[in-house]
Amino acid sequence: MPEKKELLTGNDVVLKAAVLAGANYFAGYPITPSTEIMSGWAKLAARDKTLEFLQTEDEIAAGMATIGGLLAGKKAWTVTAGVGHVLIQDPMVLAETLSLPFVMYVGQRGGPSTGTVIYSQQELNLARYGGNSEGLRVVYAPSNIQELFEITQKAFHTAWRYRIPTIILGDGYLTKTLSPVDTSKALPQEKAEPYFLNGEVKNLRNCFSREDELAEHLNILFAKYAAMSRQIVESESYKTNDAKVVVFAWGTVGFAAKVAVTNLRKNGKRVGLFRPITMRPFDDKSAIKAVKKANKILIAESSGGQFGRIVRETLSQTTKAEYTRLYKPAEGITPEEIEEKLSEML
Amino acid sequence: MNNQNITKVIVAGEGGQGVQSIAHILTKAAFAAGLNVSFLPNYGVEQRGGVSLGFIQFGKGIIGFPKFSQADILLVMRDRAIERTKRYIGSNTLYIYDSDLIKADQLSDIYVQKLPISATSTANQKLDPKVFNIILLGAIVAECGLIKDKFIESEIDNNFADKYKIKPQFKYLNKKAFEIGKKLTKEVYR
């Protein structure tokens, strides 16, 4: 198909991608900066009888209704943000222990608590390990609006292929920005099937009588997760082969860092970028490889160190490079700021 | 990825002043004119009263990232947005403001080229108080000189199409406000 660029917000893009991926059931509760995805779905569902919509009383109910949809064989999904993301972690861990293809877009906003309404990178811990989770879920982090379109589709594929809860972790910079996007390319998808057929008896358990019973259940899930990780783990190493300074950044900040690295490379500066695309599982091998020639590492993120802790744990005892932190909790980081910081470090 | 062929505009004011509306119009008109565009809104939890910002970029070059550190044109529509936007001023920033709502001495510590536009009083006296923001949009369009009037006019009409159904006179008022805004920029002594 030829490239077709439309002027869209990221919220429009998430909605388009979900429909293209075959989503046909949505339960949710509105919250900025992601509300327009739900209201957009409601408008579509009013016209198209194959799409179902339920606005619930809160995000716990939204997640539970999404699970109901999945069990009935619907490609169910939901969208939330901020404090709604906190509540929905309860149904999320239910989906985790039942290995359900629960797809959720999260638009991070400032925190703790109500915080601000547009942007932050402070929901990373929550997305990776929220609730009493063991991290048996996939977390994708798109860095720009075009990638958001592809990754949202990919999330549905991963969720149904491996039967695993999958989060697309964005923010309001991604989904409130209005810019041209090509939305012509559809990615392949798996078919949805009902978990229960008429008359069939099946016991999906989230409650166990004995410790060893639960441990056995979890060990199976961990083994499945490890096998899946090798198939789906993703990252971008940009100009890292000979880089003396490597910036680690993800999501929106990852894109700002790419702009900064591109500009510095034009002047022959040996800088590079490592950007995880799956925040869980994390691409440890590529991260370690990306800093082979580096003597300095910059960690840039819009949080007080949620990402930095993952980076330092991943790289511990594999590099002697010195760390510099550009932590701006709840604030945006521009390419100019990263460029300036990298220049100081060179 | 960042380059000189991109104009960076920040529109700043109070929630309810139409900051997001004029940012939308500008972005859509630039897109219709065949330029690369990006518009990132930023505001607080308030429906009214908080500071509302729009980061807009357009031009023939490639746009790398939706937010930026320095604006080429900064429009400040209300005094409470003065402090919030100081960090986006660079030595070449053109500072456009509504001189009816902001007095020159409130900007005494801002050392860049300024363009005072008496949007509120002009709208009140000649048109309708509501269209003061379209006067300011006219000032931005005249200063950046990249987007033909027909694109802006058509996006103004698209944006307010629902309103025109109830108050058809606003089509005329908006058109006039846009023309006056462009004209006022030429009358300012620099």
Chai-1 contact restraints between the chains, C-beta under 6 A:
chainA,res_idxA,chainB,res_idxB,connection_type,confidence,min_distance_angstrom,max_distance_angstrom,comment,restraint_id
A,L7,B,F31,contact,1.0,0.0,6.0,A-B,restraint_1
A,V117,B,V45,contact,1.0,0.0,6.0,A-B,restraint_2
A,I118,B,N42,contact,1.0,0.0,6.0,A-B,restraint_3
A,Y173,B,P66,contact,1.0,0.0,6.0,A-B,restraint_4
A,K176,B,P41,contact,1.0,0.0,6.0,A-B,restraint_5
A,T177,B,S38,contact,1.0,0.0,6.0,A-B,restraint_6
A,T177,B,L40,contact,1.0,0.0,6.0,A-B,restraint_7
A,T177,B,P66,contact,1.0,0.0,6.0,A-B,restraint_8
A,L178,B,T27,contact,1.0,0.0,6.0,A-B,restraint_9
A,L178,B,F39,contact,1.0,0.0,6.0,A-B,restraint_10
A,S179,B,S38,contact,1.0,0.0,6.0,A-B,restraint_11
A,A256,B,F65,contact,1.0,0.0,6.0,A-B,restraint_12
A,V259,B,M1,contact,1.0,0.0,6.0,A-B,restraint_13
A,V259,B,N2,contact,1.0,0.0,6.0,A-B,restraint_14
A,V259,B,G64,contact,1.0,0.0,6.0,A-B,restraint_15
A,V259,B,F65,contact,1.0,0.0,6.0,A-B,restraint_16
A,T262,B,M1,contact,1.0,0.0,6.0,A-B,restraint_17
A,G332,B,K67,contact,1.0,0.0,6.0,A-B,restraint_18
A,T334,B,K67,contact,1.0,0.0,6.0,A-B,restraint_19
A,T334,B,F68,contact,1.0,0.0,6.0,A-B,restraint_20
A,T334,B,S69,contact,1.0,0.0,6.0,A-B,restraint_21
A,P335,B,G64,contact,1.0,0.0,6.0,A-B,restraint_22
A,P335,B,F65,contact,1.0,0.0,6.0,A-B,restraint_23
A,E336,B,S69,contact,1.0,0.0,6.0,A-B,restraint_24
